[in-house]
Amino acid sequence: EVSGNVTATGEESVAGGIVAQGIINSQNSKIENCISKVNVNAVNAGGIIGHKKSSPKGLTISNCINCGNVNGERSGGGIAGIAYTSTNIINCSNSGKISGGDTFAMSGIGGIVGTGMFTTSIINSYNTGNITAVKNVGGILGWVYWSETHIENCYNTADISTTLTSAQRVGGIAGYANTTSAYTSDITNCYNSGVITGSGQVGSIYGFMTKTTNSTNVYYLQNTHENIYGFGNSVDVSGVSVVTADELKTLDSKLGEAYTTKQGTDYPILKWQTDSNKNTDEEDTA
């Protein structure tokens, strides 16, 4: 467990609560079983790692919790600011406040990952930290950049707001799901109960989505936002459903085996959260 404050300056500065910048030179590299209470501020900032750099080698981040606040002037995430090439995030959570982003095209802010590039998987993870940012903002993933992306068994309960007046691309799960015909984004067994504030390319699940974004067994709480997605051309959202608060409270069986309910929580949580060894006093629950 680490705590404190980390600030990096400069046009391309990178900072993280555990690792600032990682160039992965071996297969099966791991960051695991860590808790960060570090407040992180940089151009590219992450609660656990600021930037996993371009490399064909994979990185797995598992069983990590971030409770510190993260401000990424360009990209920022509760776990990773930028996840580049074969990054897997499993059983992780963020409860710290996330902020930042600018009008620069390559900018992403997310509760778990800010920007995901070229194969990113986020599994069994959740965000409860409120997010205030400019654009390309998501409760789980801010910006999917031409990437094969897999988000499964994830949820967001945090409120998300944006300061940009148009084309914000803000969603409860993914902000800017920008995949091409060569890639797909698969969102499975996820829900959002956080309120999304903004107008223009804003939705309860997606801000901006392409037709290669697939949604399966995805739910959002009624009145989080009037739209499922803010912008999309020939997209299929038949796998997304709206639920009332009472329906969401008992949705764990529909969401799948990764979820459960617990006395004292309003909505379904992930089964690994019931292990007291993986929670902290600062960590919020659904």
Salt bridges, closest charged atoms under 4 A:
GLU1 OE2 - LYS37 NZ 2.98
GLU12 OE2 - ARG74 NH1 3.37
GLU152 OE1 - HIS150 NE2 2.79
ASP246 OD1 - LYS249 NZ 3.97
GLU282 OE2 - LYS37 NZ 3.29
